[in-house]
């Protein structure tokens, strides 16, 4: 998760997400705009950037790391 946030320029939110249990990439599928707002990702454009991160990339990274 930290590396993904770094790649999209939003690594400053990692500790907020980690503190709220969203510290693994597989959680991204279930993250909503409201979840992000609730954990302190307040700018709408930042929430949209996280929510729009391609799921195909997430699955690729998860699968690559598992094997």
KETI-291477 format. One line per field, with one value per residue (C-alpha): residue number from 1; x negated, y, z. Coordinates in steps of 0.02 Angstrom, whole numbers, always signed. Layout:
N
k	(NUM_...)
px	(X_...)
py	(Y_...)
pz	(Z_...)
//
This chain:
67
k	(1_2_3_4_5_6_7_8_9_10_11_12_13_14_15_16_17_18_19_20_21_22_23_24_25_26_27_28_29_30_31_32_33_34_35_36_37_38_39_40_41_42_43_44_45_46_47_48_49_50_51_52_53_54_55_56_57_58_59_60_61_62_63_64_65_66_67)
px	(+0_-138_-227_-65_-28_-205_-187_-34_-108_+3_-112_-69_+94_+13_+10_+194_+242_+128_+197_+371_+331_+310_+127_+132_+166_+308_+408_+411_+550_+664_+610_+742_+735_+819_+689_+551_+637_+664_+478_+425_+402_+501_+465_+589_+458_+344_+486_+528_+346_+339_+510_+466_+302_+323_+381_+285_+124_+173_+208_+45_-55_+35_+10_-170_-211_-125_-226)
py	(+0_+120_+97_+120_+282_+340_+304_+415_+551_+524_+433_+558_+461_+293_+312_+366_+213_+97_+160_+117_-58_-17_-64_-198_-179_-304_-180_-58_-155_-117_+62_+191_+379_+389_+273_+384_+540_+459_+419_+595_+598_+758_+830_+754_+743_+641_+520_+503_+466_+324_+255_+257_+164_+24_-137_-235_-159_-199_-381_-394_-327_-438_-594_-552_-530_-692_-802)
pz	(+0_+46_-120_-218_-127_-158_-344_-356_-246_-94_+26_+161_+188_+223_+412_+413_+312_+411_+577_+516_+453_+268_+255_+121_-64_-61_+45_-101_-186_-39_-3_-38_-54_+117_+196_+132_+195_+365_+385_+340_+152_+138_-35_-157_-295_-181_-139_-323_-364_-236_-287_-471_-453_-580_-499_-631_-565_-387_-431_-526_-379_-253_-359_-398_-215_-166_-283)
//
